[in-house]
């Protein structure tokens, strides 16, 4: 499952991940509630890891395939893949709920970055499992773009949108303090 944007798909996406990580890091510098700051800094680290994962696209699947062949259960791998995908969805749904409880007093922009990063992590893990039916779905084209690209860019877009929102709110607060003081 290779994205063919001149053969550079994974490298381009990895570069986008690094750029979005930089945007999130710049935003994190102005966030003072500790839990929210940890979320934004964790987002930076996670985005860099996801960018590296994008460069190594297919490596995890190839390792799993090799192990399945070597151990003789390649023909029955689909049940394991379905179980893993189900586990990923359940785990990240619960993790998002837990983070929302932890960040219940956080700004809406922090909630948005949380949804974006959880979406990206879950998507990357599901993509790496390489279940044939999922590969077919995310390979479908909508308006000429692969669903894979749209989902991934959508998650990255949520992080950028959250960062812009947070920066706007921060600038508004700073402007109010200057005009009152």
Secondary structure, DSSP 8 states (H G I E B T S, - for coil): ----STT-HHHHHHHHHHHHHHHHHHHHTT--SHHHHHHHHHHHHHHHHHHHHHHTTTHHHHHHHHHHHHHT-GGGHHHHHHHHHHHHHHHHHHHHHHHHHHTTTS-HHHHHHHHHHHHHHHHHHHHHHT-HHHHHHHT-EETTEEHHHHHHHHHHHHHHHHHHHHHHHHHHHHHHHHHH-
